[in-house]
Amino acid sequence: MRGRLDYLVDFTSLCDELASAFGCKPSWAAICSESLAFRLRFFASPFVAAQYRLVGPHAKPEMARKVIAELPIAHPLPMLTAYYMHWRLSRVLHRILGPEFAPKLGLQAR
């Protein structure tokens, strides 16, 4: 289809899929057992590979918690809310439309 870049992938989703296959993707329960400050940084800070060192084979949870705790919050609260709603909608669409659903990047013709 013209105007689409089908070979681009969402990096975070790709990492999550690989982490699931290797058993190092942190579960929702594992994240919810952490402090509120940690959860805020886990979800609102830049993506880091340390997130996949919290659980699973070769986990280093102390190191991962330290790295994540020192991350800056990337966006103000209104933007975080909008990003969360966008993510939640994409997960709902993924469940409805199936695992092959992935939003594609549309390019505008100039």
KAHU-V930697 format. One record per run of one state. SS is the DSSP state (H for helix, E for strand, L for the rest). FROM is the first residue (numbers start at 1). TO is the last residue. If there is no record, write none. Layout:
BEGIN
((SS	FROM	TO) (SS	FROM	TO))
END
This chain:
BEGIN
((L	1	3) (E	4	4) (L	5	10) (H	11	22) (L	23	27) (H	28	32) (L	33	35) (H	36	44) (E	45	45) (L	46	48) (H	49	53) (L	54	60) (H	61	69) (L	70	72) (E	73	73) (L	74	76) (H	77	97) (L	98	105) (E	106	106) (L	107	110))
END
